[in-house]
Amino acid sequence: MTPRLTMRPVCASIVFSMLAATATWAAPADPNQKAVCRGGDPRAAVRACTQLLEDRRLSADDRLLAFVQRANAYDAVGERDRAKKDYDAALAIAPKSPWVHRNRGAMFIGAGQLHEAMRDFDAAVALDPGYGYAWASRCNARRLIASTTADDKARRALYEQALIDCEQAFTVGRLDEFLAGTHEVRGLVHQALGHLDAALADFTTLVTLRPDHARTRLTLADSLRLAAQSATGSAQQATLVQAREEYDNALRLGSLGQAEVVAYYNRGLVHFQLRQFDSAIADFTSALGLAADHPLLPYIYAGRAMALADAGALVRARSDVDMVATLTKRGAASGVLDSTRDYVTQRGL
């Protein structure tokens, strides 16, 4: 019997990083101070940019750049009210600057203010239609809005609009160091639309651009696992083996944070489909050790219950079914209990 759990696939998601300023400093009076303002340590950057902005001799171009760099630094440490004030000050100097609008939009994305971000990305695209990263950023914003939209028709329309933006980003170019991120966003949009082959192509390219990035490997693994669901026979087997290898790579590389739960859980599903039940049990157990109050918790117990049942450990399997029952009483994963209980019961007949 093929299990029919209502486990929802979980994929890595992306929020674009801040775009480095595309302008350059004018001839600096203090090159070191300007370098620190533009540098990597946010707190030091805030101090250096503030000192620059206190200098009345600073040119308008340098003042614009200092406001944007300080806003980026404030955003990096979570001080978004201050960041917004600095972006607003920058736009007061250069109201038609597409990259300032794009940077402020990225801040709004990080704050979860998606519609405010859309307004900035709309402005950036209108001001410079050849600015590829503005199109890519708007694609990402539409994707995020779609993911929170309940109506199926409206959600699909948003994903389709997002795909148009991503395609335009690649058409006009100017993606620079954000080429990989744009492939990831387009891949996630393709995946949401059910274009699994196109999604897999984007994620495969993504891995060539970021071969040592754990979350990139996890994204490709998830895509392969989903592709395997529509394959049959030897093709399905081969795709599942590829997915397992990419989950192995993601976990080996580390730095997954909370996504480590997803990696173990999804690799457990792959091992289950490959009928490698001991490995599946080990993966689900590792996920449970990390999950705490994770929303996947009932699904992980359900997956382990089924793997235990197939491995002949019915007593332990029934114990996991009881855990699923306890969790569903709390309102989580209401559809998973019956299918798990039926699966374990049939293995015990």
C-alpha positions in Angstrom: 0.0 0.0 0.0 1.3 3.5 -0.8 0.8 5.9 2.1 -1.6 8.7 1.6 -0.5 11.2 4.2 -1.5 14.9 3.9 2.0 16.0 4.6 2.7 19.3 3.0 6.0 19.7 1.2 8.3 22.3 2.8 10.8 24.2 0.7 13.4 26.7 1.4 12.3 30.2 0.8 14.2 33.4 0.1 14.2 37.1 0.9 16.6 39.1 -1.2 19.5 40.7 0.6 20.1 44.4 0.6 21.5 45.8 -2.7 24.8 47.5 -2.3 24.7 51.1 -3.3 25.4 51.4 -7.0 26.8 54.9 -6.6 30.3 55.6 -5.5 31.8 58.2 -3.2 33.0 61.5 -4.5 36.7 62.3 -3.8 36.8 61.5 -0.1 38.2 63.8 2.6 38.4 60.8 4.9 38.6 57.6 2.9 38.8 55.4 6.0 35.6 56.8 7.5 33.7 56.4 4.2 35.0 52.8 3.9 33.7 52.0 7.4 30.4 53.6 6.5 30.1 51.3 3.6 31.7 48.4 5.4 30.5 45.1 6.8 30.0 45.8 10.6 26.6 47.5 10.9 27.2 49.2 14.3 30.5 50.6 13.1 28.9 51.7 9.8 26.2 53.6 11.7 28.8 55.5 13.7 30.9 56.3 10.6 27.9 57.3 8.4 26.6 59.5 11.3 29.9 61.3 11.5 29.9 61.9 7.8 26.4 63.2 7.8 27.3 65.7 10.6 29.9 67.2 8.2 28.2 70.2 6.5 30.9 70.1 3.8 29.7 66.7 2.6 28.5 66.8 -1.0 24.8 66.0 -1.9 25.9 62.8 -3.7 28.0 61.7 -0.6 25.1 62.6 1.7 22.8 60.5 -0.4 25.2 57.5 -0.2 25.7 58.0 3.6 22.0 58.0 4.3 21.5 54.8 2.2 24.5 53.0 3.8 23.3 54.0 7.3 19.8 52.9 6.5 21.2 49.5 5.3 23.1 49.2 8.6 20.1 50.1 10.7 18.1 47.6 8.9 20.8 44.9 9.4 20.4 45.3 13.2 16.6 45.5 13.2 16.2 49.2 13.7 13.8 49.6 10.9 12.1 52.9 12.0 15.5 54.6 11.8 16.3 52.8 8.6 13.0 54.1 7.0 13.9 57.7 8.1 17.2 57.4 6.4 15.8 56.0 3.2 13.2 58.8 3.2 16.0 61.3 3.7 17.8 59.7 0.7 14.7 60.0 -1.4 14.3 63.6 -0.4 17.7 64.2 -2.0 17.1 61.9 -5.0 13.4 61.1 -5.4 13.9 59.4 -8.8 16.6 57.0 -7.6 15.5 53.5 -8.5 18.1 51.8 -6.3 17.0 53.7 -3.2 13.4 52.7 -3.8 14.6 49.1 -4.3 16.6 49.2 -1.1 13.7 50.6 0.9 11.5 47.9 -0.6 13.9 45.3 0.6 13.6 46.7 4.1 9.9 46.5 3.9 10.2 42.8 2.8 12.2 42.1 5.9 9.6 43.8 8.0 6.8 41.8 6.4 5.3 44.9 4.9 4.8 43.4 1.5 2.4 45.9 0.0 4.7 48.8 1.0 7.5 46.9 -0.6 5.5 46.5 -3.8 5.0 50.3 -4.0 8.8 50.8 -3.9 9.5 48.1 -6.4 6.8 49.5 -8.7 8.5 52.8 -8.5 12.0 51.3 -9.1 10.8 49.5 -12.2 9.0 52.6 -13.6 12.1 54.8 -13.0 14.5 52.3 -14.7 12.8 49.5 -16.7 16.3 48.2 -17.5 17.1 47.6 -13.8 16.9 43.8 -13.6 17.2 43.5 -9.9 14.1 45.7 -9.4 12.1 43.3 -11.5 13.5 40.4 -9.5 12.6 42.1 -6.3 9.1 42.7 -7.4 8.9 39.0 -8.5 9.9 38.0 -5.0 7.3 40.4 -3.4 4.5 39.1 -5.5 5.6 35.5 -4.6 5.4 36.3 -0.9 2.0 38.0 -1.2 0.7 35.0 -3.2 1.9 32.6 -0.5 -0.4 34.3 2.0 -3.4 34.7 -0.3 -6.3 32.3 0.5 -8.2 32.5 -2.7 -6.9 29.9 -5.2 -7.6 32.0 -8.3 -6.1 35.2 -6.9 -3.1 33.3 -5.6 -2.4 31.7 -9.0 -2.8 35.1 -10.7 -0.2 36.6 -8.4 2.2 33.7 -9.1 1.8 34.2 -12.8 2.4 37.9 -12.5 5.5 37.1 -10.4 6.8 34.8 -13.1 6.4 37.6 -15.7 8.5 39.9 -13.5 11.2 37.2 -13.0 11.4 36.5 -16.7 11.8 40.3 -17.3 14.6 40.4 -14.8 16.6 37.8 -16.8 15.7 39.6 -20.0 17.0 43.0 -19.0 19.9 41.6 -16.9 21.9 43.7 -14.5 21.5 41.1 -11.8 25.2 41.0 -10.9 25.8 39.1 -7.6 22.0 38.5 -7.3 21.8 36.2 -10.3 21.7 33.1 -8.0 18.9 34.6 -5.8 16.8 35.4 -8.9 17.1 31.8 -10.1 16.0 30.7 -6.6 12.9 33.0 -6.6 11.9 32.0 -10.1 12.3 28.4 -9.2 10.0 28.8 -6.2 7.4 30.5 -8.4 7.6 27.8 -11.0 7.2 25.2 -8.3 4.1 27.0 -6.9 2.6 27.0 -10.4 3.3 23.3 -10.8 6.0 23.8 -13.4 8.3 21.2 -11.8 10.7 20.7 -14.7 11.3 24.4 -14.9 11.7 24.7 -11.2 14.2 21.9 -11.2 16.2 23.6 -14.0 16.4 26.8 -11.9 17.5 25.0 -8.8 20.1 23.0 -10.7 21.5 26.2 -12.0 21.4 27.7 -8.5 23.5 24.9 -7.2 26.2 25.5 -9.9 26.3 29.1 -8.7 26.3 28.2 -4.9 27.8 24.7 -4.7 28.7 25.0 -1.0 25.5 26.7 0.2 23.5 24.3 2.4 20.1 25.9 1.8 20.7 25.9 -1.9 21.3 22.1 -1.7 18.1 21.8 0.4 16.1 23.7 -2.2 17.3 21.4 -5.0 16.6 18.3 -2.8 13.0 19.5 -2.2 12.5 20.1 -5.9 13.8 16.6 -6.8 11.6 15.0 -4.2 8.5 16.8 -5.7 9.6 15.8 -9.2 9.8 12.2 -8.1 6.1 12.3 -7.1 5.0 12.6 -10.8 7.6 10.1 -12.1 7.2 6.3 -12.2 9.3 3.2 -12.2 13.1 3.5 -12.6 12.8 7.3 -13.3 11.1 7.8 -9.9 13.7 5.7 -8.2 16.6 7.6 -9.8 15.1 11.0 -8.9 14.6 9.9 -5.3 18.2 8.8 -5.1 19.3 12.2 -6.4 17.1 13.9 -3.8 18.6 11.8 -1.0 22.1 12.8 -2.2 21.2 16.5 -2.1 19.7 16.2 1.4 22.9 14.5 2.4 24.9 17.4 0.9 22.7 20.0 2.7 23.0 18.3 6.1 26.8 17.8 5.6 27.3 21.5 4.8 25.4 22.5 7.9 24.3 26.1 8.7 20.7 25.2 8.0 19.3 26.7 11.3 15.6 25.9 11.7 15.5 24.4 8.2 17.5 21.4 9.6 14.2 20.0 10.8 12.8 20.2 7.3 16.0 18.6 5.9 15.7 15.6 8.2 12.0 15.3 7.8 12.0 15.4 4.0 15.0 13.1 3.8 13.0 10.7 5.9 10.2 10.9 3.4 12.6 10.0 0.6 14.0 7.1 2.6 10.5 5.9 3.2 9.6 6.0 -0.5 12.9 4.1 -1.2 11.7 1.5 1.4 14.7 2.2 3.5 12.7 2.1 6.7 15.6 2.1 9.3 17.1 5.2 7.6 13.7 6.8 7.5 13.1 6.1 11.3 16.6 7.6 12.0 15.8 10.7 10.1 12.3 11.3 11.7 13.9 10.7 15.1 16.6 13.3 14.3 13.9 15.8 13.2 11.9 15.1 16.4 15.0 15.9 18.5 15.1 19.4 16.9 11.4 20.1 16.3 10.1 21.3 19.7 6.9 23.2 18.8 7.6 23.1 15.1 4.4 23.0 12.9 5.7 19.8 11.3 5.7 17.9 14.6 2.5 15.8 13.9 3.7 15.0 10.4 7.1 13.8 11.7 5.5 11.5 14.3 3.1 10.2 11.5 6.0 9.5 9.2 7.9 7.7 11.9 4.8 5.7 12.9 4.5 4.4 9.3 8.1 3.6 8.9 8.1 1.8 12.3 5.0 -0.2 11.2 6.7 -1.2 7.9 9.8 -2.2 9.9 7.7 -4.5 12.1 7.9 -2.3 15.3 4.2 -2.1 15.8 4.3 -1.2 19.5 6.5 1.8 18.9 4.4 2.7 15.8 1.2 2.8 17.9 2.9 5.0 20.5 3.7 7.5 17.7 0.1 7.3 16.5 -1.0 8.2 20.0 1.4 11.3 19.8 -0.3 12.3 16.5 -3.7 12.0 18.2 -2.5 14.2 21.1 -1.2 16.8 18.7 -4.3 16.8 16.6 -6.4 17.4 19.6 -4.6 20.7 19.9 -5.8 21.6 16.4 -2.7 20.7 14.4 -2.7 18.6 11.3 -6.3 17.4 11.7 -6.2 15.3 8.5 -3.2 13.2 9.3 -4.4 11.1 12.2 -6.9 8.8 10.4 -4.5 8.0 7.5 -1.7 7.2 9.9 -3.8 5.1 12.2 -5.2 3.2 9.2 -1.8 2.5 7.8 -0.4 1.2 11.1 -3.5 -0.9 11.7 -3.3 -2.6 8.3 0.4 -3.5 9.0 -0.7 -5.2 12.2 -3.3 -7.4 10.6 
